[in-house]
């Protein structure tokens, strides 16, 4: 087998899709379909309202994550969380 042919078979070999890829693909497809429907059917005012809702939701999730991290570090500092199980 020549070097060129061997390189070609390595480069263009098909790898089977992993289980994770097969499980997550429908979610990406659903979100792409929802985005297409929103983009084509909603008015500019409705899109702006959805953007504001998404922005507020993102800030709320960020605040909840920060509060959870602060609470965990607070409990860790005062030894309410054991070092190991």
Biopython code that builds the backbone (N, CA, C, O; Angstrom):
import numpy as np
from Bio.PDB.StructureBuilder import StructureBuilder

atoms = [
    (1, "UNK", "N", (0.854, -1.170, 0.000)),
    (1, "UNK", "CA", (0.000, 0.000, 0.000)),
    (1, "UNK", "C", (0.905, 1.240, 0.000)),
    (1, "UNK", "O", (1.820, 1.359, 0.815)),
    (2, "UNK", "N", (0.635, 2.129, -0.905)),
    (2, "UNK", "CA", (1.485, 3.311, -0.992)),
    (2, "UNK", "C", (1.121, 4.306, 0.097)),
    (2, "UNK", "O", (0.074, 4.205, 0.737)),
    (3, "UNK", "N", (2.009, 5.262, 0.288)),
    (3, "UNK", "CA", (1.801, 6.269, 1.325)),
    (3, "UNK", "C", (0.591, 7.137, 1.013)),
    (3, "UNK", "O", (-0.162, 7.496, 1.918)),
    (4, "UNK", "N", (0.395, 7.476, -0.253)),
    (4, "UNK", "CA", (-0.745, 8.319, -0.636)),
    (4, "UNK", "C", (-2.060, 7.585, -0.382)),
    (4, "UNK", "O", (-3.003, 8.160, 0.160)),
    (5, "UNK", "N", (-2.115, 6.322, -0.775)),
    (5, "UNK", "CA", (-3.351, 5.567, -0.578)),
    (5, "UNK", "C", (-3.643, 5.370, 0.908)),
    (5, "UNK", "O", (-4.795, 5.445, 1.336)),
    (6, "UNK", "N", (-2.591, 5.116, 1.694)),
    (6, "UNK", "CA", (-2.779, 4.932, 3.131)),
    (6, "UNK", "C", (-3.257, 6.224, 3.796)),
    (6, "UNK", "O", (-4.122, 6.191, 4.671)),
    (7, "UNK", "N", (-2.699, 7.349, 3.384)),
    (7, "UNK", "CA", (-3.121, 8.631, 3.925)),
    (7, "UNK", "C", (-4.569, 8.914, 3.546)),
    (7, "UNK", "O", (-5.342, 9.421, 4.360)),
    (8, "UNK", "N", (-4.928, 8.591, 2.333)),
    (8, "UNK", "CA", (-6.297, 8.826, 1.878)),
    (8, "UNK", "C", (-7.289, 7.986, 2.671)),
    (8, "UNK", "O", (-8.364, 8.475, 3.022)),
    (9, "UNK", "N", (-6.955, 6.750, 2.957)),
    (9, "UNK", "CA", (-7.887, 5.913, 3.715)),
    (9, "UNK", "C", (-8.011, 6.389, 5.152)),
    (9, "UNK", "O", (-9.080, 6.265, 5.749)),
    (10, "UNK", "N", (-6.929, 6.938, 5.725)),
    (10, "UNK", "CA", (-6.998, 7.454, 7.090)),
    (10, "UNK", "C", (-7.841, 8.722, 7.129)),
    (10, "UNK", "O", (-8.653, 8.900, 8.037)),
    (11, "UNK", "N", (-7.652, 9.612, 6.142)),
    (11, "UNK", "CA", (-8.364, 10.878, 6.144)),
    (11, "UNK", "C", (-9.856, 10.723, 5.898)),
    (11, "UNK", "O", (-10.661, 11.432, 6.501)),
    (12, "UNK", "N", (-10.228, 9.807, 5.024)),
    (12, "UNK", "CA", (-11.634, 9.707, 4.632)),
    (12, "UNK", "C", (-12.353, 8.514, 5.243)),
    (12, "UNK", "O", (-13.408, 8.106, 4.758)),
    (13, "UNK", "N", (-11.792, 7.960, 6.294)),
    (13, "UNK", "CA", (-12.448, 6.848, 6.960)),
    (13, "UNK", "C", (-13.689, 7.357, 7.679)),
    (13, "UNK", "O", (-13.649, 8.412, 8.312)),
    (14, "UNK", "N", (-14.749, 6.648, 7.592)),
    (14, "UNK", "CA", (-15.979, 7.057, 8.269)),
    (14, "UNK", "C", (-16.028, 6.439, 9.651)),
    (14, "UNK", "O", (-15.861, 5.232, 9.830)),
    (15, "UNK", "N", (-16.265, 7.309, 10.622)),
    (15, "UNK", "CA", (-16.388, 6.839, 11.989)),
    (15, "UNK", "C", (-17.857, 6.770, 12.347)),
    (15, "UNK", "O", (-18.612, 7.683, 12.011)),
    (16, "UNK", "N", (-18.280, 5.721, 13.014)),
    (16, "UNK", "CA", (-19.702, 5.640, 13.377)),
    (16, "UNK", "C", (-20.062, 6.724, 14.390)),
    (16, "UNK", "O", (-19.245, 7.111, 15.225)),
    (17, "UNK", "N", (-21.293, 7.203, 14.299)),
    (17, "UNK", "CA", (-21.758, 8.228, 15.238)),
    (17, "UNK", "C", (-21.849, 7.624, 16.629)),
    (17, "UNK", "O", (-22.296, 6.492, 16.809)),
    (18, "UNK", "N", (-21.419, 8.398, 17.593)),
    (18, "UNK", "CA", (-21.465, 7.904, 18.960)),
    (18, "UNK", "C", (-22.894, 7.969, 19.494)),
    (18, "UNK", "O", (-23.770, 8.592, 18.895)),
    (19, "UNK", "N", (-23.104, 7.322, 20.615)),
    (19, "UNK", "CA", (-24.422, 7.321, 21.236)),
    (19, "UNK", "C", (-24.825, 8.725, 21.646)),
    (19, "UNK", "O", (-25.997, 9.092, 21.554)),
    (20, "UNK", "N", (-23.844, 9.520, 22.104)),
    (20, "UNK", "CA", (-24.115, 10.891, 22.519)),
    (20, "UNK", "C", (-24.590, 11.732, 21.334)),
    (20, "UNK", "O", (-25.509, 12.539, 21.475)),
    (21, "UNK", "N", (-23.975, 11.549, 20.180)),
    (21, "UNK", "CA", (-24.393, 12.287, 18.987)),
    (21, "UNK", "C", (-25.814, 11.920, 18.596)),
    (21, "UNK", "O", (-26.610, 12.793, 18.249)),
    (22, "UNK", "N", (-26.131, 10.654, 18.651)),
    (22, "UNK", "CA", (-27.480, 10.221, 18.261)),
    (22, "UNK", "C", (-28.536, 10.717, 19.239)),
    (22, "UNK", "O", (-29.678, 10.954, 18.846)),
    (23, "UNK", "N", (-28.170, 10.876, 20.505)),
    (23, "UNK", "CA", (-29.145, 11.333, 21.487)),
    (23, "UNK", "C", (-29.347, 12.835, 21.440)),
    (23, "UNK", "O", (-30.453, 13.309, 21.700)),
    (24, "UNK", "N", (-28.318, 13.595, 21.117)),
    (24, "UNK", "CA", (-28.437, 15.051, 21.141)),
    (24, "UNK", "C", (-28.932, 15.633, 19.830)),
    (24, "UNK", "O", (-29.433, 16.757, 19.819)),
    (25, "UNK", "N", (-28.811, 14.917, 18.734)),
    (25, "UNK", "CA", (-29.230, 15.455, 17.441)),
    (25, "UNK", "C", (-30.693, 15.880, 17.406)),
    (25, "UNK", "O", (-30.979, 16.945, 16.858)),
    (26, "UNK", "N", (-31.637, 15.118, 17.954)),
    (26, "UNK", "CA", (-33.033, 15.580, 17.911)),
    (26, "UNK", "C", (-33.265, 16.899, 18.635)),
    (26, "UNK", "O", (-34.127, 17.678, 18.226)),
    (27, "UNK", "N", (-32.515, 17.167, 19.702)),
    (27, "UNK", "CA", (-32.670, 18.442, 20.400)),
    (27, "UNK", "C", (-32.203, 19.605, 19.527)),
    (27, "UNK", "O", (-32.883, 20.628, 19.441)),
    (28, "UNK", "N", (-31.048, 19.455, 18.880)),
    (28, "UNK", "CA", (-30.569, 20.504, 17.990)),
    (28, "UNK", "C", (-31.542, 20.713, 16.830)),
    (28, "UNK", "O", (-31.804, 21.846, 16.429)),
    (29, "UNK", "N", (-32.065, 19.633, 16.306)),
    (29, "UNK", "CA", (-33.025, 19.732, 15.213)),
    (29, "UNK", "C", (-34.284, 20.466, 15.677)),
    (29, "UNK", "O", (-34.805, 21.307, 14.945)),
    (30, "UNK", "N", (-34.778, 20.163, 16.874)),
    (30, "UNK", "CA", (-35.964, 20.825, 17.400)),
    (30, "UNK", "C", (-35.731, 22.322, 17.587)),
    (30, "UNK", "O", (-36.584, 23.132, 17.225)),
    (31, "UNK", "N", (-34.575, 22.696, 18.152)),
    (31, "UNK", "CA", (-34.286, 24.113, 18.359)),
    (31, "UNK", "C", (-34.112, 24.847, 17.034)),
    (31, "UNK", "O", (-34.538, 25.995, 16.913)),
    (32, "UNK", "N", (-33.501, 24.216, 16.043)),
    (32, "UNK", "CA", (-33.357, 24.842, 14.728)),
    (32, "UNK", "C", (-34.722, 25.027, 14.080)),
    (32, "UNK", "O", (-34.984, 26.059, 13.462)),
    (33, "UNK", "N", (-35.583, 24.044, 14.216)),
    (33, "UNK", "CA", (-36.936, 24.158, 13.666)),
    (33, "UNK", "C", (-37.727, 25.254, 14.371)),
    (33, "UNK", "O", (-38.432, 26.027, 13.722)),
    (34, "UNK", "N", (-37.614, 25.324, 15.699)),
    (34, "UNK", "CA", (-38.304, 26.382, 16.442)),
    (34, "UNK", "C", (-37.777, 27.758, 16.044)),
    (34, "UNK", "O", (-38.561, 28.695, 15.890)),
    (35, "UNK", "N", (-36.467, 27.895, 15.878)),
    (35, "UNK", "CA", (-35.892, 29.177, 15.462)),
    (35, "UNK", "C", (-36.370, 29.572, 14.075)),
    (35, "UNK", "O", (-36.639, 30.747, 13.824)),
    (36, "UNK", "N", (-36.476, 28.612, 13.180)),
    (36, "UNK", "CA", (-36.966, 28.900, 11.832)),
    (36, "UNK", "C", (-38.419, 29.358, 11.858)),
    (36, "UNK", "O", (-38.792, 30.302, 11.162)),
    (37, "UNK", "N", (-39.233, 28.686, 12.662)),
    (37, "UNK", "CA", (-40.650, 29.068, 12.765)),
    (37, "UNK", "C", (-40.778, 30.457, 13.364)),
    (37, "UNK", "O", (-41.556, 31.274, 12.871)),
    (38, "UNK", "N", (-40.025, 30.737, 14.419)),
    (38, "UNK", "CA", (-40.079, 32.059, 15.063)),
    (38, "UNK", "C", (-39.619, 33.130, 14.073)),
    (38, "UNK", "O", (-40.231, 34.193, 13.976)),
    (39, "UNK", "N", (-38.552, 32.850, 13.348)),
    (39, "UNK", "CA", (-38.006, 33.843, 12.427)),
    (39, "UNK", "C", (-38.977, 34.157, 11.289)),
    (39, "UNK", "O", (-39.076, 35.308, 10.864)),
    (40, "UNK", "N", (-39.686, 33.159, 10.797)),
    (40, "UNK", "CA", (-40.557, 33.367, 9.643)),
    (40, "UNK", "C", (-41.953, 33.852, 10.013)),
    (40, "UNK", "O", (-42.556, 34.604, 9.247)),
    (41, "UNK", "N", (-42.483, 33.447, 11.160)),
    (41, "UNK", "CA", (-43.892, 33.711, 11.452)),
    (41, "UNK", "C", (-44.139, 34.833, 12.455)),
    (41, "UNK", "O", (-45.226, 35.410, 12.476)),
    (42, "UNK", "N", (-43.155, 35.148, 13.280)),
    (42, "UNK", "CA", (-43.400, 36.153, 14.321)),
    (42, "UNK", "C", (-43.069, 37.551, 13.808)),
    (42, "UNK", "O", (-42.191, 37.722, 12.963)),
    (43, "UNK", "N", (-43.775, 38.533, 14.324)),
    (43, "UNK", "CA", (-43.501, 39.918, 13.952)),
    (43, "UNK", "C", (-42.271, 40.420, 14.700)),
    (43, "UNK", "O", (-41.753, 39.748, 15.592)),
    (44, "UNK", "N", (-41.815, 41.604, 14.324)),
    (44, "UNK", "CA", (-40.626, 42.181, 14.961)),
    (44, "UNK", "C", (-40.864, 42.433, 16.446)),
    (44, "UNK", "O", (-39.967, 42.226, 17.263)),
    (45, "UNK", "N", (-42.060, 42.876, 16.793)),
    (45, "UNK", "CA", (-42.383, 43.145, 18.201)),
    (45, "UNK", "C", (-42.407, 41.855, 19.016)),
    (45, "UNK", "O", (-41.933, 41.830, 20.152)),
    (46, "UNK", "N", (-42.954, 40.790, 18.444)),
    (46, "UNK", "CA", (-42.978, 39.507, 19.151)),
    (46, "UNK", "C", (-41.565, 38.956, 19.340)),
    (46, "UNK", "O", (-41.248, 38.395, 20.388)),
    (47, "UNK", "N", (-40.713, 39.121, 18.313)),
    (47, "UNK", "CA", (-39.329, 38.664, 18.436)),
    (47, "UNK", "C", (-38.598, 39.450, 19.523)),
    (47, "UNK", "O", (-37.818, 38.878, 20.283)),
    (48, "UNK", "N", (-38.847, 40.753, 19.598)),
    (48, "UNK", "CA", (-38.205, 41.575, 20.625)),
    (48, "UNK", "C", (-38.652, 41.137, 22.015)),
    (48, "UNK", "O", (-37.841, 41.073, 22.939)),
    (49, "UNK", "N", (-39.946, 40.834, 22.165)),
    (49, "UNK", "CA", (-40.448, 40.380, 23.463)),
    (49, "UNK", "C", (-39.818, 39.042, 23.857)),
    (49, "UNK", "O", (-39.448, 38.849, 25.015)),
    (50, "UNK", "N", (-39.695, 38.122, 22.904)),
    (50, "UNK", "CA", (-39.056, 36.833, 23.193)),
    (50, "UNK", "C", (-37.587, 37.019, 23.568)),
    (50, "UNK", "O", (-37.075, 36.323, 24.445)),
    (51, "UNK", "N", (-36.912, 37.955, 22.904)),
    (51, "UNK", "CA", (-35.515, 38.224, 23.225)),
    (51, "UNK", "C", (-35.387, 38.764, 24.644)),
    (51, "UNK", "O", (-34.469, 38.383, 25.370)),
    (52, "UNK", "N", (-36.293, 39.643, 25.043)),
    (52, "UNK", "CA", (-36.251, 40.174, 26.407)),
    (52, "UNK", "C", (-36.507, 39.092, 27.445)),
    (52, "UNK", "O", (-35.857, 39.061, 28.490)),
    (53, "UNK", "N", (-37.448, 38.211, 27.160)),
    (53, "UNK", "CA", (-37.727, 37.100, 28.080)),
    (53, "UNK", "C", (-36.502, 36.197, 28.199)),
    (53, "UNK", "O", (-36.142, 35.775, 29.298)),
    (54, "UNK", "N", (-35.862, 35.900, 27.064)),
    (54, "UNK", "CA", (-34.669, 35.040, 27.092)),
    (54, "UNK", "C", (-33.531, 35.722, 27.845)),
    (54, "UNK", "O", (-32.780, 35.063, 28.564)),
    (55, "UNK", "N", (-33.399, 37.041, 27.683)),
    (55, "UNK", "CA", (-32.335, 37.759, 28.378)),
    (55, "UNK", "C", (-32.568, 37.770, 29.887)),
    (55, "UNK", "O", (-31.633, 37.561, 30.660)),
    (56, "UNK", "N", (-33.794, 38.011, 30.306)),
    (56, "UNK", "CA", (-34.114, 37.989, 31.736)),
    (56, "UNK", "C", (-33.896, 36.591, 32.311)),
    (56, "UNK", "O", (-33.364, 36.443, 33.411)),
    (57, "UNK", "N", (-34.307, 35.572, 31.564)),
    (57, "UNK", "CA", (-34.121, 34.192, 32.028)),
    (57, "UNK", "C", (-32.636, 33.857, 32.180)),
    (57, "UNK", "O", (-32.241, 33.173, 33.124)),
    (58, "UNK", "N", (-31.824, 34.340, 31.254)),
    (58, "UNK", "CA", (-30.385, 34.081, 31.349)),
    (58, "UNK", "C", (-29.795, 34.740, 32.588)),
    (58, "UNK", "O", (-28.967, 34.135, 33.268)),
    (59, "UNK", "N", (-30.208, 35.978, 32.898)),
    (59, "UNK", "CA", (-29.700, 36.649, 34.096)),
    (59, "UNK", "C", (-30.152, 35.937, 35.362)),
    (59, "UNK", "O", (-29.390, 35.832, 36.323)),
    (60, "UNK", "N", (-31.393, 35.447, 35.368)),
    (60, "UNK", "CA", (-31.896, 34.710, 36.538)),
    (60, "UNK", "C", (-31.097, 33.426, 36.742)),
    (60, "UNK", "O", (-30.720, 33.106, 37.870)),
    (61, "UNK", "N", (-30.834, 32.687, 35.659)),
    (61, "UNK", "CA", (-30.045, 31.457, 35.775)),
    (61, "UNK", "C", (-28.618, 31.749, 36.231)),
    (61, "UNK", "O", (-28.057, 31.001, 37.031)),
    (62, "UNK", "N", (-28.034, 32.828, 35.728)),
    (62, "UNK", "CA", (-26.697, 33.203, 36.156)),
    (62, "UNK", "C", (-26.670, 33.561, 37.643)),
    (62, "UNK", "O", (-25.741, 33.187, 38.359)),
    (63, "UNK", "N", (-27.683, 34.278, 38.096)),
    (63, "UNK", "CA", (-27.770, 34.622, 39.513)),
    (63, "UNK", "C", (-27.958, 33.398, 40.387)),
    (63, "UNK", "O", (-27.359, 33.296, 41.457)),
    (64, "UNK", "N", (-28.792, 32.466, 39.933)),
    (64, "UNK", "CA", (-28.999, 31.237, 40.702)),
    (64, "UNK", "C", (-27.716, 30.416, 40.780)),
    (64, "UNK", "O", (-27.407, 29.847, 41.827)),
    (65, "UNK", "N", (-26.973, 30.351, 39.687)),
    (65, "UNK", "CA", (-25.705, 29.610, 39.698)),
    (65, "UNK", "C", (-24.702, 30.271, 40.638)),
    (65, "UNK", "O", (-23.994, 29.583, 41.372)),
    (66, "UNK", "N", (-24.638, 31.597, 40.619)),
    (66, "UNK", "CA", (-23.716, 32.310, 41.510)),
    (66, "UNK", "C", (-24.115, 32.122, 42.972)),
    (66, "UNK", "O", (-23.254, 31.932, 43.831)),
    (67, "UNK", "N", (-25.426, 32.174, 43.258)),
    (67, "UNK", "CA", (-25.885, 31.978, 44.636)),
    (67, "UNK", "C", (-25.587, 30.558, 45.118)),
    (67, "UNK", "O", (-25.201, 30.357, 46.269)),
    (68, "UNK", "N", (-25.766, 29.582, 44.238)),
    (68, "UNK", "CA", (-25.474, 28.195, 44.598)),
    (68, "UNK", "C", (-23.980, 28.006, 44.880)),
    (68, "UNK", "O", (-23.598, 27.347, 45.847)),
    (69, "UNK", "N", (-23.144, 28.596, 44.019)),
    (69, "UNK", "CA", (-21.703, 28.506, 44.239)),
    (69, "UNK", "C", (-21.307, 29.188, 45.540)),
    (69, "UNK", "O", (-20.485, 28.655, 46.286)),
    (70, "UNK", "N", (-21.875, 30.356, 45.829)),
    (70, "UNK", "CA", (-21.574, 31.062, 47.070)),
    (70, "UNK", "C", (-22.007, 30.227, 48.277)),
    (70, "UNK", "O", (-21.268, 30.123, 49.256)),
    (71, "UNK", "N", (-23.195, 29.635, 48.212)),
    (71, "UNK", "CA", (-23.686, 28.825, 49.322)),
    (71, "UNK", "C", (-22.796, 27.602, 49.556)),
    (71, "UNK", "O", (-22.496, 27.255, 50.698)),
    (72, "UNK", "N", (-22.379, 26.958, 48.475)),
    (72, "UNK", "CA", (-21.512, 25.792, 48.609)),
    (72, "UNK", "C", (-20.176, 26.181, 49.242)),
    (72, "UNK", "O", (-19.698, 25.501, 50.149)),
    (73, "UNK", "N", (-19.574, 27.273, 48.764)),
    (73, "UNK", "CA", (-18.299, 27.708, 49.337)),
    (73, "UNK", "C", (-18.455, 28.149, 50.785)),
    (73, "UNK", "O", (-17.556, 27.923, 51.596)),
    (74, "UNK", "N", (-19.574, 28.771, 51.123)),
    (74, "UNK", "CA", (-19.862, 29.167, 52.502)),
    (74, "UNK", "C", (-19.945, 27.934, 53.401)),
    (74, "UNK", "O", (-19.351, 27.907, 54.479)),
    (75, "UNK", "N", (-20.670, 26.930, 52.964)),
    (75, "UNK", "CA", (-20.788, 25.702, 53.746)),
    (75, "UNK", "C", (-19.457, 24.956, 53.826)),
    (75, "UNK", "O", (-19.136, 24.364, 54.857)),
    (76, "UNK", "N", (-18.695, 24.984, 52.756)),
    (76, "UNK", "CA", (-17.393, 24.333, 52.766)),
    (76, "UNK", "C", (-16.450, 25.032, 53.738)),
    (76, "UNK", "O", (-15.674, 24.374, 54.432)),
    (77, "UNK", "N", (-16.510, 26.344, 53.791)),
    (77, "UNK", "CA", (-15.637, 27.108, 54.691)),
    (77, "UNK", "C", (-15.943, 26.806, 56.154)),
    (77, "UNK", "O", (-15.028, 26.704, 56.971)),
    (78, "UNK", "N", (-17.210, 26.664, 56.484)),
    (78, "UNK", "CA", (-17.587, 26.387, 57.864)),
    (78, "UNK", "C", (-17.713, 24.903, 58.172)),
    (78, "UNK", "O", (-18.302, 24.531, 59.188)),
    (79, "UNK", "N", (-17.175, 24.059, 57.319)),
    (79, "UNK", "CA", (-17.053, 22.610, 57.531)),
    (79, "UNK", "C", (-18.408, 21.907, 57.692)),
    (79, "UNK", "O", (-18.520, 20.935, 58.439)),
    (80, "UNK", "N", (-19.418, 22.395, 57.000)),
    (80, "UNK", "CA", (-20.701, 21.676, 57.002)),
    (80, "UNK", "C", (-20.720, 20.583, 55.954)),
    (80, "UNK", "O", (-21.605, 19.728, 55.945)),
    (81, "UNK", "N", (-19.724, 20.620, 55.063)),
    (81, "UNK", "CA", (-19.609, 19.588, 54.036)),
    (81, "UNK", "C", (-18.410, 18.727, 54.404)),
    (81, "UNK", "O", (-17.310, 19.259, 54.555)),
    (82, "UNK", "N", (-18.580, 17.420, 54.554)),
    (82, "UNK", "CA", (-17.438, 16.573, 54.951)),
    (82, "UNK", "C", (-16.394, 16.533, 53.829)),
    (82, "UNK", "O", (-16.699, 16.726, 52.652)),
    (83, "UNK", "N", (-15.148, 16.274, 54.248)),
    (83, "UNK", "CA", (-14.057, 16.233, 53.274)),
    (83, "UNK", "C", (-14.178, 15.051, 52.319)),
    (83, "UNK", "O", (-13.902, 15.182, 51.126)),
    (84, "UNK", "N", (-14.585, 13.915, 52.834)),
    (84, "UNK", "CA", (-14.732, 12.743, 51.974)),
    (84, "UNK", "C", (-15.816, 11.847, 52.554)),
    (84, "UNK", "O", (-16.224, 12.000, 53.705)),
    (85, "UNK", "N", (-16.261, 10.936, 51.754)),
    (85, "UNK", "CA", (-17.311, 10.023, 52.196)),
    (85, "UNK", "C", (-16.740, 8.694, 52.571)),
    (85, "UNK", "O", (-17.479, 7.794, 52.969)),
]
sb = StructureBuilder()
sb.init_structure("model")
sb.init_model(0)
sb.init_chain("A")
sb.init_seg("    ")
for serial, (resi, resn, name, xyz) in enumerate(atoms, 1):
    if name == "N":
        sb.init_residue(resn, " ", resi, " ")
    sb.init_atom(name, np.array(xyz, "f"), 0.0, 1.0, " ", f" {name:<3s}", serial, name[0])
structure = sb.get_structure()
